[in-house]
Amino acid sequence: MSIYAHITGWGIAVPEKKLTNNDLMQMVETSDEWIVSRTGIHERRIAGANESTATLASKAALQALSNAGLSPVEVDLIIVASSTPEYIFPATACLVQDHIGATNAGAFDLSAACTGFIYALSMAASQIRTGAIKSALVIGSETLSRFVNWEDRETCILFGDGAGAFVLQASEAPGGVLTSALHSDGSGAKSLMLPAGGSRQPTTMETVRQGMHYIQMNGREIFRFATRVMAKATEKVVDQAGLKIEDVNLIIPHQANQRIIEAAARGLKLPTERFMVNLDHYGNTSTASIPLATYEAVEQGRLQPGDYIVLVGFGAGLTWGALLAQWSGPLSKTQRRVRHFGTLNRARALFRQVTRRIEGMIWGREEKEKPKSRK
Ligand SMILES: CC(C)(COP(=O)(O)OP(=O)(O)OC[C@H]1O[C@@H](n2cnc3c(N)ncnc32)[C@H](O)[C@@H]1OP(=O)(O)O)[C@@H](O)C(=O)NCCC(=O)NCCS
């Protein structure tokens, strides 16, 4: 008996604040015409003061759970793929777990830059297909605006904030995530990186002064790399699944640049209509871009149960990869509104924090009362 990992829920969260190309023209020397002709981007979303990678991720997760009709306590695993996690540690996934009340879930973050959502989906699907777990939340969430140098016109025009989530569930019915191909080439690490703040270059006055906590990118190099790998990775998963490219109903690529997507379409000899594109209004949201585009494809009626889709992406690392899935829709036909007990979850978190404090006081006293070891 085979177990399949079906995509049964999808949700998104985007900040309200929009930053248009005209707004950017007030900040750096650029023009709407330049940005649109080089990237296809018209506007992007920027997180507000009360929004963060974890809050956006939690919101997207709850919507995905609602669509799947699954309660947070039924989730076995949460993976958050992010290039801009809440902290170096703890994992953003743990914060999401606490916030949504997924009290039975394991949780960890996955770092594979803009390819992170494909990596995370592949990992979660493998867990389901081995029978180790029955359900998973896979989330891509970013607040890139907090790592962008708003004086660097080559990067600040590209990126935006947002989150997207999928629910994966086990079923014996064939379908869901069928195959994936994950790749990396660390020799290209310097082409796109955030140099300081890690163990290699801890934060100092000097790293801050030099702007080393901002995204640094060699745009042309990334462009060439992306146009090389997108079509190849797509062909690989189509081949692995024993299908032909014509069998694929929709390709959902990482939303980095309209010209990169057009180059992939040319490489695959497919019309661009077979690609889902929404980067014009969100920009490059890194790990969130593929679930954001998938959500919109569903909203536009471009995905029907049984359709074959390819998700394909690339990013820092360098990383790249693709994943082929058969679209399922919710397993249970009755969508159920998942209630989010925000206050209850906060009360539970507070209770646990107080319990830990009391335990600390008790254990601390016992430690003090222990007889000193004889010399
Ligand atoms: C960044 C990118 C849009 C630049 O487009 P491009 O066509 O390669 O442009 P070039 O690098 O050739 O630059 C052309 C000129 O425009 C200038 N320029 C750069 N950014 C500009 C901006 N926002 N507005 C106006 N001019 C700009 C450059 O300084 C350069 O000027 P020069 O010829 O006098 O040196 C493109 O390289 C790209 O999209 N790369 C991939 C980036 C990416 O996807 N990163 C994320 C990966 S997940």
The ligand as an SDF file (V2000), in Angstrom:
LIG
                    3D

 48 50  0  0  0  0  0  0  0  0999 V2000
   19.0870   43.2350  -11.1640 C   0  0  0  0  0  0  0  0  0  0  0  0
   18.6330   43.1920  -12.6220 C   0  0  0  0  0  0  0  0  0  0  0  0
   17.1720   43.5670  -12.7010 C   0  0  0  0  0  0  0  0  0  0  0  0
   19.4300   44.2010  -13.4110 C   0  0  0  0  0  0  0  0  0  0  0  0
   19.0200   44.1660  -14.7640 O   0  0  0  0  0  0  0  0  0  0  0  0
   20.0830   44.1230  -15.9350 P   0  0  0  0  0  0  0  0  0  0  0  0
   19.3660   44.1890  -17.2180 O   0  0  0  0  0  0  0  0  0  0  0  0
   20.9530   42.9250  -15.6900 O   0  0  0  0  0  0  0  0  0  0  0  0
   20.8310   45.4660  -15.7080 O   0  0  0  0  0  0  0  0  0  0  0  0
   22.4060   45.6620  -15.6370 P   0  0  0  0  0  0  0  0  0  0  0  0
   22.9640   44.9880  -14.4300 O   0  0  0  0  0  0  0  0  0  0  0  0
   22.9450   45.2790  -16.9570 O   0  0  0  0  0  0  0  0  0  0  0  0
   22.4870   47.2210  -15.4050 O   0  0  0  0  0  0  0  0  0  0  0  0
   22.2370   48.1230  -16.4360 C   0  0  0  0  0  0  0  0  0  0  0  0
   22.4230   49.5220  -15.9090 C   0  0  0  0  0  0  0  0  0  0  0  0
   21.2690   49.8760  -15.1340 O   0  0  0  0  0  0  0  0  0  0  0  0
   21.6930   50.4380  -13.8910 C   0  0  0  0  0  0  0  0  0  0  0  0
   20.7020   50.1410  -12.8690 N   0  0  0  0  0  0  0  0  0  0  0  0
   20.7180   49.1750  -11.9380 C   0  0  0  0  0  0  0  0  0  0  0  0
   19.6120   49.2420  -11.1830 N   0  0  0  0  0  0  0  0  0  0  0  0
   18.8920   50.2830  -11.6540 C   0  0  0  0  0  0  0  0  0  0  0  0
   17.6600   50.8480  -11.2790 C   0  0  0  0  0  0  0  0  0  0  0  0
   16.9090   50.3690  -10.2720 N   0  0  0  0  0  0  0  0  0  0  0  0
   17.2050   51.9060  -11.9930 N   0  0  0  0  0  0  0  0  0  0  0  0
   17.9100   52.4070  -13.0160 C   0  0  0  0  0  0  0  0  0  0  0  0
   19.0970   51.9150  -13.4200 N   0  0  0  0  0  0  0  0  0  0  0  0
   19.5720   50.8630  -12.7350 C   0  0  0  0  0  0  0  0  0  0  0  0
   23.0340   49.8220  -13.6230 C   0  0  0  0  0  0  0  0  0  0  0  0
   23.7740   50.6280  -12.7500 O   0  0  0  0  0  0  0  0  0  0  0  0
   23.6310   49.7020  -15.0080 C   0  0  0  0  0  0  0  0  0  0  0  0
   24.1950   50.9390  -15.3120 O   0  0  0  0  0  0  0  0  0  0  0  0
   25.6100   50.9940  -16.1110 P   0  0  0  0  0  0  0  0  0  0  0  0
   25.3470   50.2900  -17.4140 O   0  0  0  0  0  0  0  0  0  0  0  0
   25.8440   52.4390  -16.2280 O   0  0  0  0  0  0  0  0  0  0  0  0
   26.5890   50.2840  -15.2290 O   0  0  0  0  0  0  0  0  0  0  0  0
   18.8570   41.7780  -13.2330 C   0  0  0  0  0  0  0  0  0  0  0  0
   20.2230   41.5330  -13.3670 O   0  0  0  0  0  0  0  0  0  0  0  0
   18.2300   40.6800  -12.4250 C   0  0  0  0  0  0  0  0  0  0  0  0
   17.0250   40.6160  -12.2930 O   0  0  0  0  0  0  0  0  0  0  0  0
   19.0640   39.7730  -11.9210 N   0  0  0  0  0  0  0  0  0  0  0  0
   18.5770   38.6720  -11.1010 C   0  0  0  0  0  0  0  0  0  0  0  0
   18.3170   39.1600   -9.7010 C   0  0  0  0  0  0  0  0  0  0  0  0
   17.4810   38.2180   -8.9060 C   0  0  0  0  0  0  0  0  0  0  0  0
   16.5520   37.6340   -9.3880 O   0  0  0  0  0  0  0  0  0  0  0  0
   17.8050   38.1210   -7.6190 N   0  0  0  0  0  0  0  0  0  0  0  0
   17.0930   37.3040   -6.6950 C   0  0  0  0  0  0  0  0  0  0  0  0
   17.3820   35.8690   -6.9050 C   0  0  0  0  0  0  0  0  0  0  0  0
   16.3600   34.8870   -5.9170 S   0  0  0  0  0  0  0  0  0  0  0  0
  1  2  1  0
  2  3  1  0
  2  4  1  0
  2 36  1  0
  4  5  1  0
  5  6  1  0
  6  7  2  0
  6  8  1  0
  6  9  1  0
  9 10  1  0
 10 11  2  0
 10 12  1  0
 10 13  1  0
 13 14  1  0
 14 15  1  0
 15 16  1  0
 15 30  1  0
 16 17  1  0
 17 18  1  0
 17 28  1  0
 18 19  1  0
 18 27  1  0
 19 20  2  0
 20 21  1  0
 21 22  1  0
 21 27  2  0
 22 23  1  0
 22 24  2  0
 24 25  1  0
 25 26  2  0
 26 27  1  0
 28 29  1  0
 28 30  1  0
 30 31  1  0
 31 32  1  0
 32 33  2  0
 32 34  1  0
 32 35  1  0
 36 37  1  0
 36 38  1  0
 38 39  2  0
 38 40  1  0
 40 41  1  0
 41 42  1  0
 42 43  1  0
 43 44  2  0
 43 45  1  0
 45 46  1  0
 46 47  1  0
 47 48  1  0
M  END
$$$$
